[in-house]
Amino acid sequence: MSELFCDIGIGGMTCASCVARVERAIAKLPGVESVSVNLATESARVTWAALQTNEDEQTQQARLRRAVRDAGYEPLAAEHLEQAPAGAWAGFSPVALGLLLSTPLVLPMLGDVFGQHWMLSALWQFLLATPVQFVLGARFYKAGWHALLAGSGNMDLLVALGTSAGWALSVWLWLTAPAGAMVHLYFEGSAVVITLVLLGKWLEARAKRQTTDAIRALHALRPARARVITLDGEAEIPIEELLVGDRLVVLPGERFAADGVVLEGQTQVDEAMLTGEPLPVHKVVDSRVTGGSINGEGRVVIRVSATGTATVLANIIRLVEDAQAAKAPIQRLVDQVSAVFVPVVLVLALVTLLVWWFTGHSFEVSLIHCVAVLVIACPCALGLATPAAIMAGTGVAAKHGILIKDAQALEVAHKVDAVAFDKTGTLTVGQPRLLSLLATASTDAITEAQTLLLALAASLQSGSEHPLAHAVVQAAKAQGVAFAAPDSAKAVPGFGSEGVVQGRTLLLGSLRWMTELALPEGAWLAQASVLQAQGATVSVLAERTAQGIAPLAVLAFGDEPKPGVQAALAKLRARGLRLVMISGDNAGAAQAMAARLGLRSDEVHADVMPGDKAALVKRLQHNPHGSPHVVAFVGDGINDAPALAAADVGLAMANLNADGQRGGTDVAMQAAGITLMRGDVALVAGALDISARTVAKIRQNLFWAFVYNAAGIPLAAMGYLSPVVAGAAMALSSVSVMTNALLLKRWKP
């Protein structure tokens, strides 16, 4: 079996046609299932199917790099995005040389404006323009030649053909002119076009580095070394050598090198880069810490719980990289256009040449108009429009704690018209308290009976991850009630738990379960009804005996809404969204919580089994009176995963459970398209907003890129644009697309 996917950097791509050519070259490799090339990141994400050959990973990588090189591009290490950005003027030398050589060629044109005749001799024009054409422009010839060999075309081919035609025409006119005659040459046009294209690509590269700031910033969070406690004292080692269970010393101001649990000390931890939470989080013994976060004023000792790719930071980086490597569905239109764009432009340029020539104009004039068409039609902006906006959008979202897993979720989220929420842990704190435990049997020693029953319930629940189970265990600990691990226990999904404690077979679960088990009715049912009417979540502790199932106690739980959740829901409703709360709780408790949250009774679905949440999402999507509703589902646990996957957009909320661990959130994150790194419902509106803004930028970029070519090509063909103006416009189009995308970096949720 091969790896599922791999990333490779690709140098030398200049336009959407390059992207298409690289994808075709890689797709031909044996075992390649899919490939997505991103012009903005200059990288490819290759997904491998199970290979029928015995090729190892190294052989696959070698074949992949060879395919990229044979297509005419330079294979780079996948980690090239992690590298620190070069200086502000890095790579400007060729541009500076081009400006130096081209300026004397342009100055005579300016002199004519002021009545001055600064025209250089033909020899000087030749000497200045030729190095620009064949030294600085060598990259265009090389890439254009590879495109021809591959049977396709790209931006480089258009630039090479256009400028070569202008340069060759100038040489021909110079050499064939009568002695002493003043002939208008076009050396300045070719030299300036190449210089302007180089300037545009340099500005574009600077903008690309800014779009990858998010990835580099995340990689920079990982310290290179860690201070580990050994038998001989403290020692610094590379983080690559850390093992789960190592004890690390973290001094004030240092970054945590790995995920872990605090063993000694207390401190404040800055987790802003990971969760977007601006306020430091207080950490004490047994608190969880995340690698990459910054220690505050206290010295702490932690025990490593996860290293390498298993850490929270590594998962965040992987999610952001996946989103930036993926193609948005709208990109398919660009790919289809790019596949035929350059051949069509070559035909249009030839038609322009022939039409001007056959209508009585000189070959010289006809060729210049042909060159203008070739130059202005370069599809750089088309290739950058979508990936640049996606990179900027996903990057700024990650900075604020919104991780967008794939480009499709980003593109669909702005269409959402209904949002369904899981209740516990999403809209509520998710850490319910045990409010009361009522014994069902009358006894004189009622306190002792309750203590015994609480011990039995806590023992049965001690191995469960469910919030209600944590509430039982915490209540027992708070009251000093001793309990042991159960002899055996199992979860009954959607209902509760069953197990053996001290030789007794116990069940603890919902009223619905007890009803299905035909638990005999009695005083316990009246107790449960009263508690439900008061808005409590009710569970029943029962015992299975040879005679049947007998109730032992009724447990009432209460949860609290998350701070600010009511305002966040009101904000979503103000956007015109339909809101729905889905709960496995009884109707009374669900309706009572809905009233506190500002939800209407018809927006509540109670007694919903985990397996039925996905079906309910499907029903919400169905619209018998028109187009289907676009539904987002927000959840935080394992039992929410099917609904997250069924929704048009799944948003997983990365809550911590009572022990400071993520619990089922990891499963939810895998099923969801978007992860909210902190349990703040306000981030839901933020996720929908950044989706809308990113899609708007994509559409703006594509509109201007298409309009630019649609307007520019006819103008050039009709003779209204010179090659110099066409070159400037072409360079400006790419820079404007990148600049427009970078405006997203100012977004705040």
SULQUIHU-V544418 format. One record per pair of residues at least 12 apart in sequence whose ideal C-beta (glycine too) atoms are under 7 Angstrom apart, sorted by the first residue. I is the first residue (numbers start at 0). J is the second residue. D is the distance in whole Angstrom. If there is no record, write none. Layout:
I&J&D + I&J&D
This chain:
0&49&5 + 1&30&6 + 1&47&4 + 1&49&7 + 1&50&5 + 1&56&7 + 1&59&6 + 2&47&6 + 2&56&6 + 3&46&7 + 3&47&7 + 4&44&6 + 4&45&6 + 4&46&5 + 4&47&7 + 5&45&5 + 6&42&6 + 6&43&7 + 6&44&6 + 6&77&4 + 6&324&7 + 7&42&7 + 7&43&5 + 7&45&7 + 7&63&6 + 7&64&7 + 7&67&7 + 7&74&6 + 7&77&6 + 8&41&6 + 8&42&5 + 8&75&3 + 8&76&6 + 8&77&6 + 8&79&4 + 9&21&6 + 9&36&7 + 9&41&6 + 9&42&6 + 9&43&6 + 9&67&6 + 9&72&5 + 9&74&7 + 9&75&6 + 10&41&6 + 10&72&6 + 10&73&4 + 10&75&5 + 11&72&4 + 11&73&5 + 11&142&6 + 12&38&6 + 12&41&6 + 12&72&6 + 13&142&7 + 13&153&6 + 13&154&5 + 13&155&6 + 13&379&6 + 14&153&5 + 14&154&4 + 14&377&6 + 14&378&5 + 14&379&5 + 14&382&5 + 15&38&7 + 15&333&6 + 15&337&4 + 15&378&5 + 15&381&5 + 15&382&3 + 16&151&6 + 16&152&6 + 16&153&4 + 16&154&7 + 16&337&5 + 16&340&6 + 16&341&5 + 16&378&6 + 17&153&5 + 18&36&5 + 18&38&5 + 18&337&7 + 18&382&6 + 19&334&6 + 19&337&5 + 19&338&6 + 20&70&6 + 20&146&7 + 20&149&6 + 20&151&5 + 20&153&7 + 21&36&5 + 21&43&7 + 21&67&7 + 21&70&6 + 21&72&6 + 22&34&5 + 22&36&5 + 24&66&5 + 24&67&7 + 24&69&7 + 24&70&4 + 25&43&6 + 25&45&6 + 25&63&7 + 25&66&5 + 28&62&6 + 28&63&7 + 28&66&6 + 29&50&7 + 29&52&7 + 30&47&5 + 30&48&6 + 30&50&4 + 31&45&6 + 31&47&6 + 32&46&5 + 32&47&6 + 32&48&4 + 33&46&5 + 35&324&6 + 35&325&6 + 35&326&5 + 37&323&7 + 37&324&6 + 37&386&5 + 38&382&4 + 38&383&6 + 38&386&6 + 39&207&6 + 39&210&6 + 39&383&6 + 39&386&4 + 39&387&5 + 39&390&5 + 40&80&6 + 40&211&6 + 40&323&6 + 40&386&7 + 40&390&7 + 42&77&7 + 42&324&7 + 44&324&4 + 45&63&6 + 47&59&7 + 70&145&7 + 70&149&6 + 71&142&6 + 71&145&3 + 71&146&7 + 71&149&7 + 80&211&5 + 80&214&5 + 80&215&7 + 81&214&7 + 81&215&6 + 81&218&4 + 83&215&7 + 84&208&5 + 84&215&7 + 90&201&6 + 90&204&6 + 91&201&6 + 93&135&5 + 93&197&6 + 94&194&7 + 94&197&5 + 94&198&5 + 94&201&5 + 96&135&6 + 97&131&6 + 97&135&5 + 97&193&6 + 97&194&3 + 97&197&6 + 98&194&6 + 100&127&5 + 100&130&6 + 100&131&5 + 100&190&7 + 101&131&6 + 101&190&5 + 101&191&5 + 101&194&5 + 103&119&6 + 103&127&6 + 104&124&6 + 104&127&6 + 104&128&6 + 104&186&6 + 104&187&4 + 104&190&6 + 105&187&6 + 105&191&6 + 107&119&7 + 121&173&5 + 121&184&6 + 124&184&6 + 124&186&4 + 125&173&7 + 125&186&6 + 127&190&7 + 128&166&7 + 128&186&4 + 128&189&6 + 128&190&4 + 131&190&4 + 131&193&5 + 131&194&6 + 132&162&6 + 132&166&5 + 132&189&6 + 132&190&7 + 132&193&7 + 135&193&6 + 135&197&6 + 136&162&6 + 136&193&5 + 139&155&4 + 139&158&5 + 139&159&4 + 140&159&5 + 142&155&4 + 143&155&4 + 143&156&4 + 143&159&4 + 151&341&7 + 152&341&3 + 152&342&6 + 152&345&7 + 153&341&6 + 154&377&4 + 154&378&6 + 154&379&6 + 156&341&7 + 157&341&7 + 157&344&6 + 157&373&5 + 157&374&7 + 157&376&6 + 157&377&5 + 158&196&6 + 158&374&7 + 158&377&7 + 160&373&6 + 161&192&7 + 161&370&4 + 161&373&4 + 161&374&5 + 161&722&7 + 162&189&4 + 162&192&5 + 162&193&6 + 164&366&6 + 164&369&7 + 164&370&5 + 165&185&5 + 165&188&5 + 165&189&4 + 165&370&5 + 165&722&6 + 166&186&7 + 166&189&4 + 168&185&6 + 168&363&6 + 168&366&5 + 169&184&4 + 169&185&5 + 169&186&5 + 172&184&6 + 172&363&7 + 185&367&6 + 188&721&7 + 188&722&4 + 188&723&5 + 191&723&5 + 191&726&6 + 192&374&6 + 192&722&6 + 192&723&6 + 192&726&3 + 195&726&4 + 195&727&5 + 195&730&5 + 196&726&6 + 196&729&7 + 196&730&6 + 198&730&6 + 199&730&3 + 199&731&7 + 199&733&5 + 199&734&6 + 202&734&5 + 203&733&5 + 203&734&6 + 203&737&6 + 206&737&3 + 206&738&6 + 206&741&6 + 207&737&7 + 209&741&6 + 210&387&6 + 210&390&4 + 210&391&5 + 210&394&7 + 210&740&7 + 210&741&7 + 211&390&7 + 212&394&6 + 213&319&6 + 213&394&3 + 213&397&5 + 213&398&6 + 214&319&6 + 214&320&7 + 216&272&7 + 217&312&7 + 217&315&6 + 217&316&5 + 217&319&7 + 218&316&7 + 220&254&6 + 220&272&6 + 220&291&3 + 220&312&6 + 221&238&7 + 221&290&7 + 221&291&6 + 221&312&7 + 222&238&6 + 222&254&5 + 222&256&5 + 223&237&7 + 223&238&7 + 224&236&7 + 224&237&6 + 224&238&7 + 225&238&5 + 225&241&6 + 225&247&5 + 225&256&4 + 226&247&6 + 226&248&5 + 227&245&5 + 227&246&7 + 227&247&6 + 228&246&4 + 228&248&6 + 233&248&6 + 238&256&5 + 238&257&7 + 241&256&7 + 241&257&5 + 241&303&6 + 241&306&5 + 242&303&7 + 242&306&7 + 243&303&6 + 243&304&6 + 243&305&7 + 243&306&6 + 244&302&7 + 244&303&6 + 245&303&5 + 246&262&7 + 246&300&6 + 246&302&6 + 247&259&7 + 247&300&7 + 247&301&5 + 247&303&6 + 248&300&6 + 249&294&5 + 249&299&5 + 249&301&6 + 250&294&7 + 250&298&6 + 251&294&6 + 251&295&7 + 251&296&5 + 251&297&7 + 251&298&6 + 252&294&7 + 253&294&5 + 254&291&6 + 254&292&7 + 254&293&6 + 255&288&5 + 255&289&7 + 255&290&5 + 255&291&7 + 255&292&5 + 255&294&7 + 255&301&7 + 256&290&6 + 257&290&4 + 257&303&5 + 257&305&6 + 257&306&5 + 257&310&6 + 258&288&7 + 258&289&6 + 258&290&5 + 258&304&5 + 258&305&4 + 258&310&5 + 258&311&6 + 259&288&5 + 259&301&4 + 259&302&5 + 259&303&5 + 259&304&5 + 260&285&6 + 260&287&6 + 260&301&6 + 260&302&5 + 260&304&6 + 261&282&6 + 261&283&7 + 261&284&5 + 261&285&7 + 261&286&5 + 261&288&6 + 261&299&5 + 261&301&6 + 262&284&7 + 262&300&5 + 262&301&6 + 262&302&5 + 263&284&7 + 263&299&6 + 263&300&4 + 264&297&5 + 264&298&6 + 264&299&4 + 264&300&6 + 265&282&6 + 265&283&5 + 265&297&6 + 266&282&5 + 266&294&6 + 266&295&5 + 266&296&6 + 266&297&3 + 266&299&5 + 267&279&4 + 267&280&7 + 267&281&6 + 267&295&3 + 267&296&6 + 268&280&5 + 268&282&5 + 268&288&6 + 268&292&5 + 268&293&7 + 268&294&6 + 268&295&6 + 269&292&6 + 269&293&4 + 269&295&7 + 270&289&6 + 270&292&5 + 272&291&7 + 273&289&6 + 273&291&6 + 273&292&6 + 273&311&7 + 273&312&7 + 273&315&7 + 273&676&6 + 274&400&5 + 274&676&4 + 274&677&4 + 275&398&7 + 275&399&4 + 275&400&3 + 275&676&6 + 275&677&7 + 276&400&7 + 276&677&5 + 279&295&6 + 286&659&5 + 287&655&7 + 287&659&4 + 287&660&6 + 288&301&6 + 289&311&5 + 289&312&7 + 290&310&5 + 290&311&7 + 290&312&5 + 291&312&4 + 315&402&6 + 318&402&5 + 318&404&5 + 318&674&7 + 319&393&6 + 319&397&5 + 319&402&6 + 321&404&6 + 321&405&6 + 322&393&4 + 322&403&5 + 322&404&6 + 322&405&6 + 322&406&6 + 322&409&7 + 323&389&6 + 323&390&5 + 323&393&6 + 325&405&5 + 325&406&4 + 326&406&6 + 327&385&6 + 327&389&6 + 327&406&4 + 327&407&7 + 327&409&7 + 327&410&5 + 327&697&7 + 328&407&6 + 328&410&6 + 329&385&6 + 329&410&6 + 329&697&6 + 330&385&5 + 333&381&5 + 333&384&7 + 333&385&6 + 336&381&7 + 337&378&6 + 337&381&6 + 337&382&7 + 340&378&5 + 344&373&7 + 344&376&4 + 347&372&6 + 347&712&6 + 347&716&7 + 348&369&5 + 348&372&4 + 348&373&5 + 351&368&5 + 351&369&5 + 351&372&5 + 351&716&4 + 352&365&5 + 352&366&6 + 352&369&4 + 355&368&5 + 367&722&7 + 368&715&7 + 368&716&7 + 368&718&5 + 370&722&5 + 371&715&4 + 371&720&5 + 371&721&6 + 371&722&5 + 371&725&5 + 372&712&6 + 372&715&5 + 372&716&5 + 374&722&5 + 374&725&4 + 374&726&5 + 374&729&6 + 375&711&4 + 375&712&6 + 375&715&5 + 375&720&6 + 375&725&4 + 375&728&6 + 375&729&5 + 376&708&6 + 376&712&5 + 377&729&5 + 379&729&7 + 379&732&7 + 379&733&4 + 380&704&4 + 380&707&6 + 380&732&4 + 380&733&5 + 380&736&5 + 381&704&5 + 383&733&6 + 383&736&5 + 383&737&6 + 384&697&6 + 384&700&3 + 384&701&5 + 384&704&5 + 384&736&5 + 385&697&5 + 387&736&6 + 387&737&5 + 387&740&4 + 388&693&5 + 388&696&4 + 388&697&5 + 388&700&6 + 388&740&4 + 388&743&7 + 389&406&5 + 389&409&7 + 389&693&7 + 391&740&5 + 391&741&6 + 391&743&4 + 391&744&6 + 392&409&6 + 392&689&6 + 392&692&7 + 392&693&3 + 392&743&5 + 393&409&7 + 395&743&6 + 395&744&5 + 395&746&5 + 396&689&5 + 399&685&7 + 399&747&7 + 399&748&5 + 400&675&7 + 400&676&4 + 400&677&5 + 400&682&6 + 401&673&7 + 401&675&6 + 401&682&6 + 401&685&6 + 401&686&5 + 401&689&7 + 402&673&7 + 402&674&4 + 402&676&6 + 403&673&5 + 404&671&7 + 404&672&5 + 404&673&6 + 404&674&7 + 405&672&6 + 407&672&7 + 408&648&5 + 408&672&3 + 408&673&5 + 409&690&5 + 409&693&6 + 410&694&6 + 411&629&7 + 411&647&6 + 411&648&6 + 412&631&7 + 412&648&5 + 412&673&7 + 412&686&6 + 412&687&5 + 412&690&3 + 413&687&6 + 413&690&4 + 413&691&4 + 413&694&5 + 414&629&4 + 415&576&7 + 415&629&5 + 415&631&5 + 415&647&7 + 415&648&6 + 415&687&6 + 416&576&6 + 416&577&6 + 416&628&6 + 416&629&6 + 417&576&6 + 417&577&4 + 417&579&7 + 417&619&6 + 417&628&5 + 417&630&5 + 418&571&6 + 418&576&5 + 418&578&6 + 418&631&5 + 418&633&7 + 418&683&7 + 419&579&4 + 419&581&6 + 419&616&6 + 419&619&6 + 419&630&6 + 419&632&5 + 420&579&7 + 420&580&5 + 420&581&7 + 420&633&5 + 421&581&6 + 421&633&7 + 421&634&4 + 421&635&7 + 421&639&5 + 422&580&6 + 422&581&7 + 422&582&4 + 422&584&6 + 422&589&7 + 422&592&6 + 423&466&6 + 423&558&6 + 424&466&6 + 424&635&4 + 424&636&6 + 424&654&5 + 425&633&6 + 425&634&6 + 425&635&5 + 425&652&6 + 426&560&6 + 426&561&7 + 426&564&6 + 426&580&6 + 426&596&6 + 426&680&7 + 427&558&4 + 427&559&6 + 427&560&6 + 427&561&6 + 427&592&7 + 428&558&6 + 428&559&5 + 428&561&6 + 429&466&5 + 429&654&6 + 430&466&6 + 430&469&7 + 430&657&6 + 431&466&6 + 431&467&6 + 431&470&5 + 431&536&7 + 431&556&4 + 431&557&6 + 431&558&4 + 432&470&6 + 432&556&7 + 432&557&6 + 433&470&5 + 433&471&6 + 433&474&4 + 433&554&6 + 433&556&6 + 434&535&6 + 434&555&5 + 434&556&6 + 434&557&5 + 435&555&5 + 436&449&6 + 436&452&6 + 436&453&6 + 436&552&5 + 436&554&5 + 437&526&5 + 437&552&6 + 437&553&5 + 438&452&6 + 438&552&5 + 439&521&7 + 439&522&6 + 439&523&4 + 439&550&5 + 439&551&6 + 439&552&6 + 439&553&7 + 450&480&6 + 452&540&6 + 452&551&6 + 452&552&5 + 453&474&7 + 453&475&5 + 453&478&7 + 453&480&5 + 454&475&7 + 454&480&5 + 454&481&7 + 454&482&5 + 455&500&5 + 455&505&6 + 455&540&7 + 456&471&5 + 456&507&6 + 456&540&5 + 456&554&7 + 457&471&5 + 457&472&5 + 457&475&4 + 457&480&7 + 457&482&4 + 458&482&4 + 458&483&6 + 458&484&7 + 458&485&5 + 458&500&5 + 459&485&6 + 459&488&6 + 459&496&6 + 459&498&5 + 459&500&5 + 459&505&5 + 459&507&6 + 460&472&6 + 460&496&6 + 460&507&7 + 461&482&7 + 461&484&6 + 461&485&7 + 462&488&6 + 463&490&6 + 463&496&6 + 464&656&7 + 464&662&5 + 464&663&6 + 467&538&6 + 467&556&6 + 469&656&7 + 469&657&4 + 470&556&6 + 473&657&7 + 485&498&4 + 485&499&6 + 485&500&5 + 486&499&4 + 486&500&7 + 487&499&5 + 491&508&7 + 492&609&6 + 493&583&6 + 493&608&4 + 493&609&5 + 493&610&7 + 494&508&5 + 494&509&6 + 494&512&4 + 495&507&5 + 495&508&2 + 495&509&6 + 495&512&6 + 495&538&7 + 496&508&7 + 503&542&6 + 504&542&7 + 504&543&4 + 505&540&7 + 505&542&6 + 506&541&5 + 506&543&6 + 506&548&7 + 507&538&6 + 507&540&5 + 508&538&6 + 508&539&7 + 509&538&6 + 510&527&6 + 510&537&6 + 510&539&6 + 510&585&6 + 511&606&6 + 513&539&5 + 513&541&6 + 516&548&6 + 518&541&6 + 518&548&5 + 518&550&6 + 521&550&7 + 523&539&7 + 523&550&4 + 523&553&5 + 526&553&5 + 527&539&7 + 527&553&5 + 530&553&7 + 530&555&4 + 531&585&5 + 531&587&4 + 531&588&6 + 532&587&6 + 534&587&6 + 534&588&6 + 534&591&3 + 534&592&7 + 535&555&4 + 535&556&6 + 535&557&6 + 535&588&6 + 536&556&4 + 536&584&5 + 536&585&7 + 536&588&5 + 537&553&6 + 537&555&6 + 537&585&6 + 538&554&5 + 539&553&6 + 540&552&4 + 540&554&6 + 560&595&6 + 560&596&6 + 561&678&7 + 561&680&6 + 563&681&6 + 564&596&6 + 564&680&5 + 565&596&6 + 565&597&5 + 567&680&4 + 567&681&4 + 567&683&7 + 567&684&7 + 568&596&6 + 568&597&6 + 568&598&7 + 568&680&7 + 569&597&6 + 570&684&5 + 571&683&7 + 571&684&6 + 578&598&6 + 578&602&6 + 579&602&5 + 579&604&7 + 579&619&6 + 580&593&6 + 580&598&6 + 580&602&6 + 580&603&5 + 581&604&5 + 581&607&5 + 581&612&6 + 581&615&6 + 582&605&5 + 582&607&6 + 583&606&7 + 583&607&6 + 583&608&7 + 583&609&7 + 584&605&6 + 585&605&6 + 585&606&6 + 586&605&4 + 586&606&6 + 589&603&5 + 589&605&4 + 590&603&6 + 609&638&4 + 610&641&7 + 612&639&7 + 612&641&6 + 612&642&4 + 613&641&4 + 613&642&5 + 613&645&4 + 616&630&6 + 616&632&6 + 616&642&5 + 616&645&5 + 616&646&5 + 617&645&6 + 620&647&7 + 629&647&5 + 630&646&5 + 630&647&5 + 631&646&6 + 631&647&7 + 631&648&4 + 631&650&6 + 632&646&4 + 632&649&6 + 633&650&5 + 633&652&6 + 633&683&6 + 634&651&7 + 634&652&7 + 634&667&6 + 635&651&7 + 635&652&4 + 635&654&5 + 635&664&6 + 635&667&6 + 636&662&7 + 636&663&4 + 636&667&6 + 637&663&3 + 637&666&5 + 637&667&7 + 639&667&5 + 640&666&5 + 640&667&6 + 640&670&4 + 643&667&6 + 643&670&4 + 643&671&4 + 644&670&4 + 648&672&6 + 648&673&7 + 649&670&6 + 649&671&4 + 649&672&5 + 650&671&6 + 650&673&5 + 650&675&6 + 650&683&6 + 650&686&6 + 651&664&7 + 651&667&4 + 651&668&5 + 651&671&4 + 651&674&5 + 651&675&7 + 652&675&5 + 652&678&5 + 653&668&7 + 653&674&6 + 653&675&6 + 653&676&5 + 653&677&7 + 654&678&4 + 673&686&5 + 682&748&6 + 685&748&3 + 688&748&7 + 689&746&6 + 692&743&6 + 692&746&6 + 693&743&6 + 696&739&6 + 696&740&6 + 696&743&6 + 699&739&6 + 700&736&5 + 700&739&6 + 700&740&7 + 703&735&7 + 704&732&7 + 704&736&6 + 707&732&5 + 711&728&6
